[in-house]
Amino acid sequence: MRRAFPSHWSFMLGEISLYSFIVLVLTGVYLSLYFHPSMKAVEYHGSYAPLQGEIVSEAFASTMRISFEVRGGLLIRQAHHWAALIFVASMFAHMMRVFFTGAFRRPREITWLLGFALLVLGMFEGLTGYDLPDDLLSGTGLVVVYGTLLSIPLVGTYLSMFLFGGEYPGTDLVARFNTLHVFVLPALMAGILVAHLVLARRHRRAQYPGPGRTERNVVGLPFRVYAVKSGAYFLLVAGIILIIASVAQINPIWLYGPYRPDQVTAGSQPDWYMGVLDGLLRVMPGWEVAFWGHTLALDNLVPLLVGGGLFLALGAYPFIETWVTRDGGRDHHLLDRPRNRPVRTALGAAWISVYAVALLGAANDLIATRLHVSVNGVTWAVRVGLFVVPFAVYVVTRRWALALQRSDRDKVLHGRETGIIRRRPNGEYLEVHEPLSRERLYVLTQHEQYAPIRVDPDAGRVQRVRAALSRGLYGEGTQIPKPTVREFEEIAHTDEHR
């Protein structure tokens, strides 16, 4: 009960993902009691008059019943969707916090991999749930998924047949997605969460630098206080999700209507976390390569490989950094300030910029229509931005971090600027600096400072003497003093000055 837990606002990002996952489980159980995962065609006779008499699937009809006839159904359904968005967003923000502060270093490499796997599974969990209502918007997205799967060489057709149960749209899609969404993926995510929490308890939380905090201790709240705060925070997160679900409409399938293969929803975008893949697909030229009687659809395959590589690079980064810096032999329990690791911070910012530019590409049609510009112009801007923006962001972020380091150094050496100007007797004006507090000095200076490379003043002297001898430039009035007997002997063993 007296186990210490470090306290910092950024640690709450991981807790938001945990609490929103609990909300997802609770609301998902409620929704599964009324949802019928079947693509069997039925005639709609529900309370929504504009669709009465339409031929829809049982999945769509049951979702409409949940929205309009089940008590509290629309609130729970919208809370489930909003909780999914918050879950992925909080995981993403939590991983970025871990990345920029170096919390992935030994002994937490496995914890990082578990968090990365949880993020990827959360994205696919959202994708499978997004497609369950069998409405026109989700069906339009499934066409993209189907085409992307088919573009995978050798195994693409087998994957699509297994997932869709035949030619698109098939008859078993909703049932199979429901199995993945309700049983398989949540079970995997729950197992990863448990393993993540066990490892976090075993290795203890890393903490930010501060007075009394070292690599060998933990300064924070005792567990009994931390547990009370966490319980209240769960209620706060759940309450905010329900408030959002009460006032902000999301995924109104009655406006989209049931899915029909001969129709496409205009202005359709997936949830934000899948927008990066959709954006890469939209800006990729329609390239195809034909060989040996087969066609390789590069317009789908290349975005899939680039998107997958983008996330794999994020997952493998801790091991790459350890290999490059040769820092794998000791544990780290103190977090870095991002400015003190300019290269890592710049790489992370460049990674986020790729994600952001691709996300803009997923909305190229909406940007074109709302801003009255050419959709081709927006597409080309995104194409160029995918190559130019990350490089520019890397350079600017790295220089920014170095400038912040210099600012910290000036504060430590000269103190804080007070804004008070004094005039000396000789007429010179000086700004008064106030020394920093000991606590602030501790934070600014408690980071790993690499020892400067020592330069031996005699190192290279023999080489300089050898060059001077060849030109006769030694002795009085020169930069090279007259060689000693030992230096002459050493030179005589290696060159022609015997």
N, C-alpha and C positions, 0 to 999 in steps of 0.2 A: 504493500500500500504506500510505501515511501519511495518507490521508484520514481526518479526524476524524469520529467518530460520538458525539453526545451520549449520556450514559448516565443512565437514570432508569427506575425500576421500571414506570412507566405506559407506557413505550414497548414493553414486552413484550406488551401486549394486542394490538397489530397483528401481532406476530410469532406469537402463538398462532393467530390466524386463518390466517396463511400456512402454518404447519406442519400445522394440522388439515386444510387444503385438500389438502396433499400426501398426508396419510394417507387422505383421501377418494378421491383419484385412485388410489392404490395398491390399496386394498381394493375400490374399484369395478371396477377391471380384473379382479381375481380373481373377483368375483361375476358379472360379465358372461359369464365362460366357462361358467357352469353355468345361468344363468337363461334361460328360454324366454319371450319376451314375446308370448304368444298367449292369447286368450280361448277357444280351442277347448275344448269340454267333453270330459273324459276321466274314467275311473274310477280313483280313488286306490288304489294297491296298495303304498304305502310302508311304512316300518317303524313308523309311528305307528299303533298298533292302533285307537284310538277312531274314526279317520276312514276306516278301510279299507272300501272298497266305496262310498264317497260319490262323487257326481258333482261334480267340481271343474274349474277351468280349468287349462290347462297352466302358466300363470304361478304359480298357487297350488301346484300339484304340484311344480314345480321349486324354489320357495322352500322347501317342506317337505323336499325332497331335500337342498338346501343345508344346512338346519338340522340334519338327523338322519343323513345318510349321507355327505356330502362331508367328507373329513378337514379339520378346522379350519374348516368352513363356518359353524357357529354363532358361533364366536369372531369371524371376519372380518365376518360380517353384523352382529353387535351392535357391533363396533368401528366399522363404517361408519355406523351409526345414531347412536351416541354422538358420533362425530367431526362429524357434521352438526350436532348440537345445539350442540356446543362451538364450531364454526365460526361459526354465526350469533350465538351469545352473545358471543364474543370480538370479532366485527365491531361488534356493537351497543355493547359497552363501549368499544371503541376510538373509535368515532364520538362517543360521549359525552365521552370525554377530549379529543378534538379540539375539540368544541363548547365545553366549559366553559373551556378554556385559550385559545381564540381562535386555534388553529392553522390555521383555515380562511381567515384573512385573506390579502390579497395578499402574495406571488404564488401562493398555493395554492388558489385558488377551483376550478380545474379538478380538482385532486387531490381536493378534497372531493366534487365531483360524481361522480368515478369511484368513490370509496369508497361514496357513497350508492347508485349504480347496482349496485355489487357486493353491497351488503346486500339490495337488493330482489331481484336475481337469485338470491342465496343462499336467500331465503325461498321463491321459486318452485321452485328446484332441490330443496329439501327437500320441498315439496308433491308434486311429480311423483314423487320416489322413494318417498315415503310410500304412494302409491297403487298402486305396481307389483305388490305381492303378490296383489292382488285378494281380500283377505280381507274379513270382514264389517265390521271397524272402518274400513278405508280406503274401502269402498263407501259407508258411512254418510256419511263426509266428502265423497265425490264427489257425493252427492245435494245437499248444500249448495252445492257449487261449480256444479253444473248449474243450480240454481234462481237463484243469484246472476247467472250469465251471462244467463239468460233475462230477468231484470228490466231489463237495459240496453236503453233505447229504440232502435229502428230496427235496430241491429246485433246485438242479443243472440241472436236465433235463429240467425243466420249463424255467430256465434262458437261457439255450442254445437254446431251441426252439424259445423263444421270440426274441433272438438276431440274430440268423441265419435264422429264418423263416423255419425251418425244419431240416432234417438231413444234416450234414456238407457235402459239403460247402453251400448247399441250393441255392436259386435263388434270395433272397432279401437282402443278406448280405450287398452289396455295397450301396444299397439305404438306408438301415437303418443306416449304419455307416455314410453315408453322412448327414443324418438328424441330427444325434448326433453331427457330426463334424462341421456342418455349422450353425445350429440353436440352439440346446439345450445347449451344453457345452459352446459356446461363450457367449450366453445370461447370463448363470449363472456366468461365469467368469467376464463379464462386470459389473454385479450387485455387485459382491464381490469386485471388484476393486473400484467402486464408494463408497461402504460402508467403505472400508479400508481407502480411502482418506479422507472421512468425519470424521471418528474417529481420524485419524492422525491429522487433523486440530483442532478438538475439544480438544484433549488431549495434543496437541503440541508435537513436536519432543523431545525425550530425547537427552541430550547432554553429551559430554565427560567432565570429570573434567578439570578445568582450572581456571586461574585468573578471578575473578568476576562472575563465574558461580556457581549458587546455585540451590537448589530444587525449588526456587520460581521465577526464572527469566529465560530468554532465551537470549543468546548472539550469534548473527549471522548476516547474511546479511538481509537487507530489501527485501520485496517481489519483488519490481520492479527490483532490481539487480538479485535476484534469478531467476526470470522469464526469463530474457534475457539469463542468463547462461544455464538454462534448455532448452530453445529453441535451442541454439547452440549445446547443448549436444545431443538432439534428432537428429539433422542433422548429427552429428558425428557418432552416433550409426547406423543410417540408411545407411550412406555412407560406413561404415566398413562392414556391412552385405552385401551390394551390391558388394563390392570389393571381399569379400570371395566367393560370389556366382559366380563371374566372373572368378575366377582362380582355384577354388577347386570343382571338380566334386563330386556330392553326389546323391545316389540312381539312378544309370543308369539302368532303367528298361529294356532298349533294350538289355542289356547284360544278364539279367536274363531270359527274355522271359515271356510269359503269364503263369498263374498258371495252373498246371495240377495236379489232386489229386494223380496220380501215380508217381510223381516225388518230390524230396526233394532237396533243395539247400544245397550243402556242404559248411561248414564254415559260416553258417548264424548266425548273431548276431543282436539283436534288437538295437534300439537307446540306448545310454548309460544309460538313466534314468530308463529304464525297465530292464537293465542288471542285477540288483540285484535280481529280481524275477526269471529271466532265469537262473542265476547262482545257486540259491537255488534249482531249479528244476533239474539241471544237476548233482548236487552232492548228491542229496537225493537217498538213496537206493530204489530199486523197491519193497517196502513193500506193501502188501495187507492183509486185514483182512476180512474174510468171516463169517457172522453170520446171522441167520434167513433167509437164502436164498438170502442175499444181500452181495455185495462186496464193501468194503470201500477202495478206492485207496489212501493209505497214501502217496505214492510217489508224488502225486500232491497236496493232501489236506494239508499235513504238511508244505511244502514250502509256500503255500498260507497263512496259518495261521501265520507262522513265519514272512513273509514279511509284512502282515497286522499289526501284533503286533509290528514290528519294527517302523512303521510309527505312529501307535497309541500312542506308548510310547513317541515319539517326540511331538505329539500334546498335550498330557496330562501332559507333564513335568512341565509347569508353575504352575499348580494346585498342583502337587505332592510336588514341592519345597516349595510352600506357606504353605502347610499343615505340612511339616516336620520342617521348620524353624519358623512356627507360625508368619509369617510376612505379614499378610493380612490386617492390619488395617491402613496402611498409603501409600501414593503415593510416587513413585520413578520417578524422572526426571533426575537424574544423572546416567550415565552409569558406569558399573563396568569395571575395567581392568581384563581380564581373569585370570591373575596370582593371583589376590586377592580373587578369588573364585575357589580354587583348585579342590574341589570335582565336582562342576558343569563342569569345564573345562575338567576334566578327563573323566567324563561321556560322554560329547559331543565328545571327541576324540575317545573314545571306540565305540560310535555309528557310527562314520564315518569309523572306521576300519572294522566294520562288513559289511558296505556297500561296502567298497573297496575290501575286500576278496571275497564277493559274486560276485562282478563285474569281478574279475579275474576268478571265476568259470564259468562265462558265456563265457569265451574265452578259455576253457580248450582244445578244439580241435585245435585251432590255436596255442596255446602255445606248445602243443605236437608236431605238425608238424613243426613249425618254429625252435624250439630248439632241435628237435630230441630226445624227451623224451617220456616216456610212458604216455598215456592219463589217465590210471588208477592211475599212480603215481601223476599226477597233481590233479586228483579228490580227492585222499586221502589227499594230502597236503592242499587242500581247506577245506576239512571236518575237519581236525585237526585245521587248522587256524581259523575257525569260532568259536572255543571254546578257543583257546590259545591266539590268537592275541589280542582280546578285553581286556582280563585280563592284559596282559603285557602292552598294551597301556595305560590302566587306571593307573597302578602303576607308569610307567615312567612319564606320563603327570602330575600326582599329585605331584610327587617328584620334577619335573622340575619347576612347578609353585611355590612350597615352596622355592626352591633354588632361583628363581627370586625375591621372596619376601625378602629373606635374602639379596640378592644383592642390592635391593632398600634401605633396611634399612641401609646397610653399606654406601651407597652413601649419604643418608640423614645425617648420623652421622659424617662421615669422609670426604665426598666430593668425587670428581672424581679423578681417577688416571691420573696423568699427564705424567708418563714415565720418570720423572726427578728424579735421584737418588742423594742423598746428604750423605756425610760422616760426622759423628759427631767426636768431638775431641777424644773420647774414642775408635774410630775405628768402631763404629756401622754404618751400612748403612740403610738409611730410604728413602722411596719413597714419594715424595711431592704430596699431595692431594690438589686439587683446589676446593673450595666451589662451590656448585651448584647455579645456578641462582634462584632468587625468583620464577620465573615462573615454573621452573622445580621442585623445592621443593613443589610448590603448587600441581602439578600433582601427585607427588609421595606420598603425605600425605593426599590428599583430597579423602579419602574413608572411609567407615563406619568401625570404629575400635571398636570392641566389648570390653566392659569394663571387665577387669579380675575379676575372682571370688574372692570375699573378704573372707579371712579366719580369723575368730575371734580367737585371741591367746588363749582365755579361753575356746573355743569350744572343747568339748571332755575331758576337764580336769577332770570332775567328773568321767568319765569312766576310765581314767588313774589312778586316785587316788584309785578307787575301786579295780582295778587290783593290784596296789601296796600294798594296805592294806592286800589283801589276801596272799601276799608273804612276807609281812613285809619289803618291800623296799621303805621306805619313810624317810624323815628327812634329816639330815646332810649327805653330801657325796653321795647323790643319785640324780637322774634326777627329781624325784618328790618331791617337797617341802612338808613340814609337812602340812596336811590338816587343814583348818580353821574349826571353830565351825559350820558355815553354811554348809560347804561341808559335815561334819560328819552327820549333821541333815538330809541333802538331801539323803545321802547314807543310813541312817538308815531307811528311809521310803520305800526303794526298795529292800534291801537284808538283809542278816542275821547279819550284823554288828551293832546290836542294843546295 
